[in-house]
Amino acid sequence: KLLRLMSHEPHIDPQSLSVIKCPVLVIAGKFDVIKSNHTKMIASHIENCTLVFINGFHNAVYTNPRDFNSEADKFLRGI
């Protein structure tokens, strides 16, 4: 499952992301199985997007909840 994810995902049309107008927070692990250039591509095509990399892997929300929650809290307080 992870090998497929690393080699074939994401299948996201960048143009489809440009219709998103609300604030978006994209959080990824610094050692995520999704390549950072894919994550950056996603974030760059959303007009009002904040991109944050935190210590951890694809499951950083579980393995690093302190940093995840801190970034989510900071984002939500700013909107």
QUIRA-V709138 format. One record per residue. N is the residue number from 0. RES is the residue in one letter. PHI is phi in whole degrees, 0 to 359 (* if undefined). Layout:
n:N res:RES phi:PHI
n:N res:RES phi:PHI
//
This chain:
n:0 res:K phi:*
n:1 res:L phi:292
n:2 res:L phi:297
n:3 res:R phi:297
n:4 res:L phi:300
n:5 res:M phi:294
n:6 res:S phi:266
n:7 res:H phi:238
n:8 res:E phi:248
n:9 res:P phi:275
n:10 res:H phi:256
n:11 res:I phi:239
n:12 res:D phi:284
n:13 res:P phi:306
n:14 res:Q phi:295
n:15 res:S phi:292
n:16 res:L phi:285
n:17 res:S phi:292
n:18 res:V phi:279
n:19 res:I phi:285
n:20 res:K phi:246
n:21 res:C phi:278
n:22 res:P phi:299
n:23 res:V phi:229
n:24 res:L phi:248
n:25 res:V phi:250
n:26 res:I phi:243
n:27 res:A phi:225
n:28 res:G phi:282
n:29 res:K phi:299
n:30 res:F phi:243
n:31 res:D phi:297
n:32 res:V phi:287
n:33 res:I phi:283
n:34 res:K phi:299
n:35 res:S phi:299
n:36 res:N phi:293
n:37 res:H phi:292
n:38 res:T phi:297
n:39 res:K phi:295
n:40 res:M phi:298
n:41 res:I phi:302
n:42 res:A phi:297
n:43 res:S phi:290
n:44 res:H phi:263
n:45 res:I phi:251
n:46 res:E phi:306
n:47 res:N phi:247
n:48 res:C phi:246
n:49 res:T phi:249
n:50 res:L phi:247
n:51 res:V phi:226
n:52 res:F phi:252
n:53 res:I phi:242
n:54 res:N phi:300
n:55 res:G phi:137
n:56 res:F phi:253
n:57 res:H phi:297
n:58 res:N phi:259
n:59 res:A phi:302
n:60 res:V phi:300
n:61 res:Y phi:267
n:62 res:T phi:272
n:63 res:N phi:223
n:64 res:P phi:296
n:65 res:R phi:298
n:66 res:D phi:292
n:67 res:F phi:302
n:68 res:N phi:295
n:69 res:S phi:297
n:70 res:E phi:293
n:71 res:A phi:296
n:72 res:D phi:297
n:73 res:K phi:299
n:74 res:F phi:297
n:75 res:L phi:294
n:76 res:R phi:291
n:77 res:G phi:271
n:78 res:I phi:254
//
